Amino acid sequence: MTEQDRGQTAESVDRAEASERSAGRRGCRITGFSDLLPDWILPPEGKEHMRNARKEALLAMRSILDRAIERQEAGPASSHRPQRIEID
């Protein structure tokens, strides 16, 4: 049972599952705002580009988070002080 399913009756869960199955048969899958736009505003090719762009943005965020986790696990950074260099 997932967090969102807690407190729901078995009947409401069954209705939700039946609704998801019927939506899957119709081929109606909303994955973002661009899918809600009519084709005369944003054609299917444009919607595909929007989905790909959203995926790339999420992958970029994942790489930022992965790097932050790596730095956190590595421990405190050593302090680098500027060195004085004598130039003749």
RAUR-V883592 format. One record per pair of residues at least 4 apart in sequence whose ideal C-beta (glycine too) atoms are under 8 Angstrom apart, sorted by the first residue. I is the first residue (numbers start at 1). J is the second residue. D is the distance in whole Angstrom. If there is no record, write none. Layout:
# RAUR-V883592
i;j;d
I;J;D
I;J;D
This chain:
# RAUR-V883592
i;j;d
1;5;5
1;6;6
2;6;8
5;13;6
8;12;5
8;13;5
8;16;8
9;13;7
10;14;6
11;15;6
12;16;6
13;17;6
14;18;6
15;19;6
16;20;7
17;21;6
18;22;6
19;23;6
20;24;6
21;25;7
22;26;7
23;28;5
23;29;7
24;29;7
29;35;8
30;35;5
30;36;6
31;35;6
31;51;6
32;50;7
32;51;7
32;54;6
33;37;7
34;42;6
34;46;7
34;47;5
34;50;4
34;51;7
35;47;6
35;51;8
37;41;5
37;42;4
37;47;7
38;42;8
39;43;6
39;44;6
42;46;4
42;47;6
42;50;7
43;47;7
44;48;6
45;49;7
46;50;6
47;51;7
48;52;6
49;53;6
50;54;6
51;55;6
52;56;6
53;57;6
54;58;6
55;59;6
56;60;6
57;61;7
58;62;6
59;63;7
60;64;7
61;65;6
62;66;6
63;67;6
64;68;6
65;69;6
66;70;6
67;71;7
68;72;6
69;73;6
70;74;6
71;77;8
